[in-house]
Amino acid sequence: MNKPFALDTALSFDPYPGEPSRDGVQGCEVTSEGRVRFRIIAPEAKQVWINQFFDNDFYLDRAADGAWEGEFDMGRGFLYFFLKIDGADVLSPYMPIGYGCCRPMNFVFVPVSDMEGWDDLEGIEHGGVTRRYYFSSVTGKTEICLIYTPPFFDASQSFPVLYLQHGYGENETGWTYQGHVNRIADRLLHEGRMKPMLIVMGNGMAQKDGKAQNTLYPEILVKDLIPFIEDNYPVKKDKWSRAMAGLSMGSYQTSIATMSHPELFGYAGIFSGFMRAPWKPEWEKHMDILNDRETFNASYKVFYRAMGTEDTYFARFAEDDALLEGRGLNILRETFPGGHDWTVWRRCIYSFLPKLF
């Protein structure tokens, strides 16, 4: 139970295994076989289990010393879970903590063989991630973004920009802490497989007048965030140097922004993706460009769609396949093993970044 987790899957660079004399030995670890072993100290509990993100339940057994233990095959990749103690959700400080589904959550990453090395830290130069604040004329308040700058960032040069969005219930930190996009970009740059660029991550969970209005983000991006970046960073300002991508809710925001403003964006990435609102899959105004093949194909150097083969929204993806069929549109389509989760989204960004600029 004292196996340290890598950077960005815990709250410190070299996670301290705790104070066993004070807290006892507890937490989770990944075995060499890819199983997850749990030990939870809850002496007064009547039942303890792990709920794998509203899906599978894994029940722990009471050990001889009164703790609760269990070892399970929970799959591979990035795994969110709820620790349940007598039916209550409990956030454990003894296991990695991330943010998703509108709350902090425990998670664990079980290595995936064909993704090994994508985000390794050692032996390469690293870029930086900076938090910035900007005023939004759309929401009338200060908003937050994170900005990745590549290694050897030189303000005397100008760079293209990728605007990259998280999904519903997440925030601007998702793509760095759970997606590892900065580490993946560092590695791809080291291997000469992508162009140096800025990656800007905004908070797409927009609120105005105290109410959540997630479809506001494309307007915030166009009116406020892009001008802020272009006023404060050495970036190129033509459409062929500007891209946008997003996952889940962020994919819908990407569809609205890029298809409503082909004069601004030359690249689009739709991850686990929605061209239409998933709650009402009807034709929407931003999709009118799909009716004009010549304009669409001239507007984007890359228009990319991807989805996990086990995604709960795969039927929506297939419906968009059918909607696009026969239109002669230059759209790249990929599928990856996995569901609606960060393992698939890491695969998406790993595939998408080398296609830009």
N, C-alpha and C positions, 0 to 999 in steps of 0.2 A: 503493500500500500504506500510505499514511499518512492515509487518510480516517478521522476519528474516529467512534466509535460513540456513540449516545445514552446518557444516564444509564440505569443498570440493565441495560444489555447489555454492560457492561465493568466493570472493577474500580475505576474512579475517575470523578469527575464529568466532567472534561475529559481523556480518555485521552491520554497522551503517546505520540507515534508511535514511541517507542523510540530507540535509539542506533544509527543506520545504520552509523556508523563502527566500532562494536563488534559489533553483532548482524547487520548486513546488512539489506537491505530485504526484509521478509517479512511474511506475514499473509494476510488476505483482505479483500476489499471488494466491495460491491454496485455493479454498473454501472447506468447510467441505464436500461438495458433490462431490469433485474431479474435479470441473470445474476450468478453469484458467481465472482470471480476469485481464485485462490489462488497464492501463491508461498511455497515452503517450502525453506529451506536445510538440506540433509542430504547433504553431499558424498560420504559413504561408502555411502549407501543404494543398493540395487539396484532397488527399486521403491517408489513412494510413491502412495498413493491415499486418497480420501475415501470412507468408508462412511457412508451416510445412515441412521443409526439402525437397523442390522440389515437394511437394505433395499438400495437402489441403491449401486453402486460407481462412482466417478468417478476414473479414473486420470490422474495428472499426468505430464507429459513432462519429460525432463531438458533444461534450457536450456543455452545456450552457455557460461554461466559456472558450470555445475555445479549450479545450483539446480533445483528442480522446480516447474513451472508448469502451470496449466490454467484454463479458464473454462467454466462449465457453467450450464445451466438446471436448477436443483434444485427448482423450484416456488416458491411464495409463502408468506409468513408466517414463523413461528418454526421454524427448522430445526436440530435437533440433528445432530451428526455425529461420527464417530470419525476422527481422523487416523491412518492406518496407514503405518508405515515398516517395510518388510520383514516385514509380518505382525503387528508389535507395535502395540498401542494407545499413542499418544503424545498427551499433553495439551500443547497448545502455549500458551505465555504470550503469543504474538503475535496471538491471536485471542480473541474474547469467550468467557468461561467461565461456565457455569451449573452446575446440579446436577440430575441425574436418573438413573434407572436405577441407583440406589445408588452413584453415583460423580460426580465432577466431569467435565464434558464441554464441549467446544467447541460453539459454535452461532453462527448468524447469523440476522438477521431481514431478510427481503426484503419491502419495503412491499407492503401489500394496499390497493388503491385505495379500497374502500368502508369501510376501517377507519381511514383517515387522520383525524388530529385527536382520536381517542378518548383518547389518553394524552399529548397535547401538554403540555409543562411551562410554556410562557411565557404570561403575561398573565392568570393566575388565582391565587387563593390556594390554598395547599396545607396539607393536614393532616399529622399526624405518625405515625410507626410506632415503637413502643417494644417492646423485648424485656423480657419479665418471666419470672421463675422462680416456680414454685409446687410445693408438695409434693403428691404423689399417694398417697392411701391405698391405691389399687389396685395400683400397681407398687412402692410402698414406697421411692420415690426422687424426687428433684427433677426436674421436667419443665420444658419451655420452651414459651412461646407468644409470638407477636407480636400487637400490638394497634394497629389503625389508629384514630386519633381524627380527626374532621373538622376543617376549618378553623374558626377561632373557637370551638374547644372551650371550653365554660364549665362548670366543675364544679358550678355552682349549678343547672344544668339536669339533666334525666335523659334518657337516650337509649335507643332500642331497640338490640338487638345481633344481628348475624349471625355465627354460628360457621361458619367457612369452612375446608374441608379439601382438602389436596393429594392426590396419588395415590401409588401404590406406588413405592418407591425414591426418593421425594422427602422433603422435610422442611418445617418451618414457614416457610421463606423462599421457597418456590416461588411463592406467590401474589403476592408483592411483586416479586421479582427477575425471574421469568419471566412471571408473569401480569399484572403492572403494575396490580393491583387498586386500590392506593392512588391511582395517577394517574388511572385510569378513574373512580374515585369522585370525586376532586377535580373532574374535568371535568364529570361528571353533576350534581354539586352546583352548580357554577358556572352550568350551564345550567338549573337549577331542575327537573331531571328525576328526582331521587331525594331521599329524606328523609335528614337527617343521622342517622348511626348509628355505633356502634362495630363494627369488624370484627375478630374474634378468630380467629387462625390457630394451631392447636396442632400438635404433632408426632404424626401418626397412626401412625408406625412404632413402635408401643409394644413395649417389652421388659419382661419380668418374669423374675426369676431367671436372667438371662443369655440368655433365649430370646425370639425375636421372636414376638409374639402380636398381630397387627394388629387382630383383632376385639375386643381389649380397649378400644380407644379410646372407643367409645360409653359404656362404664362410667366411664372416666376423666373424660370430659366431664361426665356427669351428677353424679357423686359429688364431683369435685374442681375441675374448671376453671370450671364455671358458678358454684359457690359462691365461688371465688376472685375472679372478675370482679365478682360482685354485692357482695362485701365490700369491694372496693377501688376501684370505679368507680361513678360516678353513672348507673346504668342502671335501666330499668324492669324489673320482675320478673314481669309477667304474660305468659302464653303468646302473646298477640297482639303482644308486643314482642320476641319471641324467634324467630329463624330459624336454620336450618342448611342448608348446601349443601356439596357436595364433588364432586370429579372422580374418575372411575375408582374406585380403592380407596376414596377419600373419599366417593364416591357410595354405595357399599355401606354404609359406616359411617353415612352420613346416613340411609339407609333404615332401618337397625337402630334408630338413636337416635330418629328422628322418629315412626316407626310403632310403636315400643314405648312411647313416651312422648308420646302426643297431648296429655296434660295440660300438657306443657312447651313444645311447639313449635306455632306457628300457621302456619309457612311452611317449605317444604322445596324444595330444588333438587338434582336428580339429573343431573349433567353427565357425558356419555359413560358412561351410567349403568346401574347395576346395582341392581335391587330385591332380587335374590337373588345369592348368591355365584357369580361367573362360572365357578368351577372345579367347581361342582356345582349346576346350575340347578334346584334342587328347592324345593318349598314350605317356607318356614321360619316359625317361630313369630311373628316380628314382622309377618308378612304377614297374619295372621288378621284384622286390621282391614279388609282389602280385601273380606271377606265381609259386612261391615255397611255398606251404602251410606250410610244416614242418619248413622251415627256418623262415618264417614270424611269426608263432605262437611261436617259440622258442625265437624270438628276442624281443618281447614286452610283458610285464606283463599286460599293459593296452594300447589299441589303441582305442581311443574314438572319435566319430563323433557326432555332434549335430547341430541342425538348428531350427530357428523359423518357425512355421507352416505358417506364412504369409510373409516369406522372399521372396523378389523379385527374389532371386536365387534358390528358392526351386526346380525348374525343374532340375538344375544342380545337386543338392543333390540327387534327384530321379534317375538321370542318373548314378551317382556313386553307388547308391543302386543296380541298375541293373547290373552294371559292376562287383560288388563284389559278387553278388548272385551265389551260387553254388560252390564257391571256398573253402569253409571250413575254412575261416579265422576267428580268434577270434577277432572280432571287436565289441565294444559296440556302440550302436546307440540310441540317444535320440532326441526327439523333444520337443519344449516348445512353449507356446503361445507367439506370437509377431513376429516382423519383423527383419530387418537387423539393429539391434540397441542395445544400451547398456543395455536395460532391459533384453534382451535375453542373452547377453554376461555375465552379472552378474549371471544369472541362470546357465550358462555353467560352470563358474569357481566355483560356489558354489557346483555344483555336482561333478566336476573333482577333486578338492583339496583333499577330503577325500579318493579318490581312489589311491593316490600316496604313494609309498615307504612303 
